[in-house]
Amino acid sequence: MLKGKHIILGITGSIAAYKSAVLCRLLVSAGAEVRVIMTPLAKQFITPLTMATLSQHPILVDFFNPENGEWNSHVKLGEWADLYLIAPATANTMAKMATGVADNLLLTTYLSARCAVAVAPAMDLDMYAHTATQRNMEALRQDGVHIIEPGSGFLASGLQGKGRMAEPADIVKAVEALFSEKKKSLEGRHYLVTAGATIEPIDPVRYISNHSSGKMGYAVAEELARRGARVTLVSGRTSLDCPKGVERVDVLSAEDMYKACCEIFPATDGAVMCAAVADYTPQVVAEQKLKKGDGDMSIALKRTHDIAATLGKDKGARLLVGFAMETENEQTNAEDKLRRKNFDFIVLNSLRVEGAGFRGDTNVVSLIDGEGREDLPLMTKGDVAIHIVDKMEKLIKL
């Protein structure tokens, strides 16, 4: 999401400036090019050397370099950036932004910026709640500035309440959401996503299932929604919260998921089949808890409906994406599944690869279609979802 983006990180004089170091590192790690502007007072809280090392660029504080007279052009900086992010933003700086005061490089660059602007306020709870601060923040909102709400907790004053700058990871998520709002490439389209594990009951207490957490499918659903698509997420059991803007249909068994998908799929533009669906289910579900006996026990199983294959037979012009979790003969098995189930492409991962598979936050996958194979490196499941949806967009020729 942030790869290749130009971001100016503005740092003002707040104790929360120490968080800016982590924020800068996260932005750079996500692929953004970051230039840092500091107010003179900000240097009292975090050193320019720290920020220069993390951003891999010299830090800008003054209008010109007193050593050689080199001019730091706020106009060029404003033209260069895709986003101007001020974090932390003090009450003083926001007041000046709201009234057009331009007495330092950070503020003149704000007035010259042609890009989106976001601020992450940081101050004591009474300063944040003061009517003057709230009035200034509302003025900034009216000017189109995005406010990244502060959190609540212990403050530098020793008091407890709202005013803590949002955590760096949350600010990065807000920045990603900002960029995704501009790219609604799938607006007007509807996609079905399956995720999580199915539950196949043996008796009222026991069941057959698997280790799927649902994280990969939820990441795909979230990415589709970010790009403007209507998303219906048919979810097996999981502890995950439903992504923002996604409609979730909860199911338990493979049969439940089969019925839901068959009902929803005809009205969609396609589906991503990410759920770990049981291939077999008990022939008979005991009405009472099965008691332990002296000997062994056998449970007769019957085949469940093949949901992906059923949708593949009648997909027409719809896009159908599959997943293959393999432990051996990965390529052969994935290609066979691609053909049999009429997928447009399949996402292959192997439990033999470190960092891939169930429950974790990372994955290592290959995207396979009739033209070949694209191997992706270890990355977060959120980043894998971006690559999957990118490929979907290419196939529908957006």
N, C-alpha and C positions, 0 to 999 in steps of 0.2 A: 504493500500500500504506500509506503514512504520512499521506496527506492527511487533515487534520482531527484527527489524533491529538494528545493532550496528553502531552507528555514532560517530565519533570523531569530536567535534566542536573546531576548532582552532581559537583563538582570538588574533589579533595583536594590536599594539598601534595606534589606530585611534579613532577620536571622534565618529565614527559610532559604536564603541563598545557597546554603550547603546542599539542598536538594537539587539545585540546578546542575551540579556536577553529575549526579546520577541521571537526571533527565537528558542532559547532553549526550551522555554515553549511550542511552537507550535509543535516542534519535539517530545517532551515527550508526549504531549496530543494525538499525532497521533499514539502512541504506540512504538516509538523508544526508545532504551536505549542509553543515551547520556553521553559520557565522555568528559570533557572540558580540553583543554590544552591552557594555556595563556603564551604569552611572558612576560618577566619582565615589559616592558613598558606598556603592556595592563592593568596591575594592577593600573596604574595611571588614567585610564579612567572608569573602572568598577571594583568593588571589587570581589575578589574570593568568599567571603561569599555569595554574590548575586547569582553567578553562581553555587556554590555548593548547595544552597537551591533549585534552579530551576532544576538542573540536578539530584539531589538526590545522588550525588557522590562527593568525595573530588576532588578539582581542582589540576591539575598538572601544575607546572611552572618550577621547577628545575629538574636536573637529579637525585637528591637524596634528601631525607628529612634530613636536617642538624641536627634535633633533635635526630634521631635514626639511621641515615645512610641507611634507607630503599631505595632501588634502584627503580627508575621509569623506567622500561624497555621500551625503544622506539621500540624494536623488538617485544615484546609481544603485545604492543599496535597496531602496524602495522598488526600483524596477527589477532588480535581480530576484527578489524573494517570491516564493509561492505562498509563504505564510510568515507572518510576524507574530511570534509567540513571546509574550512578556510574562516571565515566571521566575521569581515572584513579582507580583505587581502590588506596590504599596498604595495606601490611601492617598498619599501625596502625589504619586505618579498618575493614578487614575483621575485625580482632581485636575491635574494639568492637562491630561489628554482630553477630558470632557470640555475644558474651556479653551483649548488651543494654545496653551503656553508651550513655548519651544526653547527652553533654556539649557538643553543638553543634547548630545548626539542621539540618544535614545528617543527623545521626543520629536526632534526634527525629522528623524527617519520615520516615525509613526505618521507624521503629517504628510510625508512624501510617498508613503506606501500605497501601491496600487493593488496589493494582494489582500487576502483575508487577514484579519487581525484577531488574536485571541489573548486573553489575559487570565492569569491564575492568581486571584487576590490572596494576600497573606497579611494578617494584622491581628491585633488583639480583639476580643469579642465585642467590647464596647465601641471601638473604632469601626468595626465592620457593621454593627447595628445602627450606628449614628445616622440620622436622617440625611446629613450632608453626603456621607459615603454612598448611601443607598440612592440618593438623587443623582450623584455622579455616575454610578453604575448603570442606572436606568438611561441616562443620557448616552452613555457608551453603547448600550443595547440599541437605542434608537439610531445611532450612527452606524450600526452594523457590526459592532465588535462582539465577539463571542466570549461569554463569561464562563470560565470553568470553575464551578462552584467549589468553595473551600470546604474542608471537612470539619468535624467537631472533635475535640479532645483536649489534652493538656497543652497550654500555650506558654510561651516564653515568660510571660508575666507571672506564671504560677496559677493563673485562673484556668477554668475549664469551660469550653464552649466552642461556638463556631468561629472560625477565623484561620485555622491551619490550612496552609497551602495544600491542595490536592496532592496525593502521592504521585511520584514521577510516572509509574506504570499507568495510572489512571489518566494522567495528562496525555500520555502517548495514545491511549485508546480514544480520548476525545479528539486529538489531532487526526487520527485515522478516520474517525467518523466525519470530521469536517471535510476531508478530501473526498470521502465516499459520497457525501451529500451532493457534490458537484457532478458525480458520475452515476447517473441513473439509467445506465445503458439497457437494463432489463425491465424498465417500467412498462406496464401493460401486459407482461407475461406472467404465467402462473406455473409454478413447479411443485412437484411432490418430492419430498425427501423422507426416506425411512432411516431410522437410527435406533441404536440400543439393542438390548438382548430380549428375546422372547422367553416366556415362562410356560413350560409344558407340565401341567400338574399330574402327579402320580396319585396323590390322595390329598385330603384337606391340609396337610402339613408340608409334604415334600414335593419337589418339582425338579425337572431337568432344565438346565439353562447353560450359559457360557459366560466368559469373562468380559464381554463388551461393556464399556462405560458409556457409549453414545457420544463421546467427545468429537469424533471425526464427523459424524453426521450432523451434529449440532453446529459445528464450525462451518460446514457447507451451507446449511440452512441460513445461518447468520450472514454469510457472505452474499448469498443470493438476495437476501432482503436488503442488504446495504446497497445493492445495485438497482434497487427499485422493484424487484420482482415480488409478486404475491407468492408466499411460501406456505404450503401445508405440510407440517412435520408430523408424520405418523411415527410415534415413539413407543418403543418397548420400555421396560423398567429402567430407570436411571435416576440419579440424584441431581441431575443438572437442571438449572433454571431455563425456562423457554427463552430463546433469543428475542430481543426487542423486535416487534413488528411481524412476528411469525405466529401463525395459527397452529396450535398443537392438538393432535388427536391422540389420546393415550390408549394403548392396547396392551394386552398381556401375552396372549398365545399367538402362535404362527397363524392359526385360523382367523383370529381377530384381525391380525395385520393384513392377511389375504383379502378379507371382506372389505376392509377400509380402503385398501389400495385399488381394488377393482371398482369401487364406487367413485373414488376421487380422480383416478388417472384419466378417464375419458375427457374430462373438462379442463385438462392441463395442457401445457406446451411441452411437457417432458417430466422425467423423474430421475432422481439420483438414489440408487438402491444401496444404502450404506448399512442397513441394519444387519445384525448377526441373527439370522432366522434359523430356528431348529429345523433340521432335515427330517427328524422323526419325532413322533409324539406317542405316548402310551395309548394302546388300543382301548383300554378300559381305565377310567379314573375311579378309584375306590371311594365310596361314599364316607367311609370311616378310616381313621388312621390305621395303616397296616402295622401289625404288631410283629416284633422280632420273634422268630422261631429258632429251632435248633439247627436247621439246615440252611442251605443257600436259597436265594430267591431269584427268580427270573421274571422280567417284565417284558411282555410282548409289545413291540413298537410297530407303528404303521407310518407310512410316508406322509409328510405334510405336502400341501400344495406348493409348487415352485412359483413363487410370486413373480420373480423377474422374468421367467420364461413365459408366464401367462401374459404379462404386459408386453413383452417383446413380440408376441404373435400378432398383436393388434395395435402396435404402436403407430403405424402409418408414418406421418411426417414428424411425429414427436421425437424429441431427443431422449435417449435412454442411456444412462451411465451406470456401470456396475462396479462392484468391488470384489477382489479376490484375496483372501487371506490364505497363504499357502505355507507348507513346511517342507515340501519337496517338489521337484519338477515344476518349479514356479512358472516359467515361461510357457511350457507346454499346456499346463492346466489352465492358465489364464487365457491363452489363445483359444482353447477349446470352449471355455465358458463364454468368451466374447462371441464366438460363432453360434453356439447352441442357443444362446438367450437373446441374440439379435441386438447386442449392445452397440452403441456408436463408438464408445471406448470404454476401457476397463481400467480401474486403479488397482495395481498389484502391490501388495506388501508381503513380507516374509517374516515369520516369527524367528527366523534364524539370524536376522539382522539386528544388531544392537540399536536401541532407540526407536524401533518400529513396534507396531502391534497394540495390544489392549492396554487400557487404563492410563498410560503415560500421556504427557502433553506434547510429545514429539512423534514424528513418523518419518519413515524412509520409503518412498513409493516410486513406482514407474507407471507412466501413462501409456497404455498400449491400444492402438487401433489398427485398422487394416493397412495403414501406411508404414507402421513401424513402432518403435519404442522410445520414449523419452524418460531417462532416469533422473530423478530429482535427488539432491543431497539431503542430509538430515536437516529437518526444520520443524518448526512448531506446526501443530495441526491446523492452526489458523492460516499459516502461510501456505500449507498444502491446499487448503480450501481455495485460496486465491488462485493458485495454478489450475485447479480443477475447473473453476468457474471461467477463468481466462480461456481454457480450451473449449468449454461449452460455447462461449461467445464466438470463437473462431469458427466453430462448426455451424453455427446458425448465421455466420457471416455478418456480424454486427460491425 
